[in-house]
Structure formats: structure tokens, C-alpha cells
Amino acid sequence: MQGTIHQWKWRWKRHVKWRWKRHVLDLTETQQLQQCINYLKQIHISSGKDQWQWTRDSTGIFTVSSMKAALTSTPARNNFILQWNGWVPIKVNIFGWRAEKERITTSLALSSRGVHLESHACPLCGDYMETTEHLLVSCSVARLVWQFISSWCHIPPLYVFSVKDLLEAHKSINGLTIKKKAIQAIVLTACWKIWVTRNEKVFDGKSVNITKLMQDIKSLGFLWVKNRSSRHGISWTDWCDMSL
């Protein structure tokens, strides 16, 4: 068996010929092909059995302690941990988490991944490049939404400079814990609806109706909080007056 493997290795190195379906088109493909060939030349086939090996430990054996050491040695981008809110659906919490991590598919994010776009302008205002921070924080549409929420919920104006500030705004509000949780749910709902409105403009060509956007945030927030929290008896009047 070992002799057969060595013969195969010898034949592979000396007799394998490439058969391409099409010719190489440009210099980039030529360089990539040469790189691939160089990688293949480095392959050494042994007669032993294949086995899994944990490269994070010198023994090659996986252990929980080695995994913990690997995780703790990896520098984190920041120390922010999103406080989950059970009054809104999981998808809305996940969106908030992804937005803070800059993992939503804005024009800038798509462009950085090599996706060609006709325009990188914000679909809502059209004035600046669309980034996560611009879309949810500094866009003129977003600023109107946060002004509306401040007035409706009887809280100081939401002066925020990042998505992280936005997701933590409820912590600085004076009042009962239940109101803080409601404000957090409203902020997450607003972020979600801004994103939905953006997608409707990009993919369906719908015009941006700011009044409808604000009404949807209020009504959707009421629907979620009333049915997902313990306050099932809350009325629409109480919700509109923010009398929690």
C-alpha cells in the first residue's frame, strides 16, 4: 500500500496536466493560477490516517481551557453588550445588535465587499453616504424620528452620536424601570422601522412618508409591548400618553 502511494505521488508531480475549459483571460487570473499551482506543490501526501488536530494547543488535542485561552487572547472591538429586550421580537434585537456591530448591508458595507452600486447616497435623505451610523443616527429622517419619540415619551431630546449611544439612551432616562424598558423597546422598534422603510425605498421604489413612519413606530410598538410584556391591560390611550 505504501509503495502504491509513493508511486501515485511521483506520477502526480510529473504527469498531471491541466485541462482548462477556457483560456486565462487576464493578468489577475494568471497570477491567481500561479498561486494555486504553488500551493499544490506544497502538498505532501503521507501514508498515515487522516485525523483532526486542534491548532490552538501544542498537543493537537481540543480542550475547553485552550478554547477559553484563545477567546480571551483575541482583542474585542469594544465592550458593548446589547441588553436584550423581550418586549420586541428576536429579529428586532438581532438587528440592533448587528447595527451596532456595523453588520447591516448599507451601501458602504456592500461597496467594501466589492458590490457595484449606482449610488452610495442614503436612500432616505440622499445627502450623504449611507453608513449604519448615518442611517440610524444622523440622517435627517432619523433625527425627525428621535425628536418625535422624545416628544411623545416625555423625555429629554435624544442627543446621540453613535448606534451604541442610541441603544443605551434608555439608561439615562429618569423614571421607573418599566418605562426605561418601554423606551428601549420603542428605540429598537424605530431602528427596525427605519431599516424597513429604507428597504422599501431601495427595492420597491416607495416614497418616504415620515408621518406614516412615526405612526407605524407607535402602533407597532404598542402591539408588541401589549402582547409580549406582562402589561396586557395597557390601553392605546395610555400608550399614546406614555402613562405606564
Secondary structure, 3 states (H helix, E strand, C coil): CHHHHHHHHHHHHHHCCCCCCCCCCCHHHHHHHHHHHHHHHCCCCCCCCCCCCCCCCCCCCCCHHHHHHHHHHCCCCCCCCCCCCCCCCHHHHHHHHHHHCCCCCCHHHHHHCCCCCCCCECCCCCCCECCHHHHHHHCHHHHHHHHHHHHHHCCCCCCCCCHHHHHCHHHHCCCCHHHHHHHHHHHHHHHHHHHHHHHHHHHHCCCCCHHHHHHHHHHHHHHHHHHHCCCCCCCHHHHHHCCC
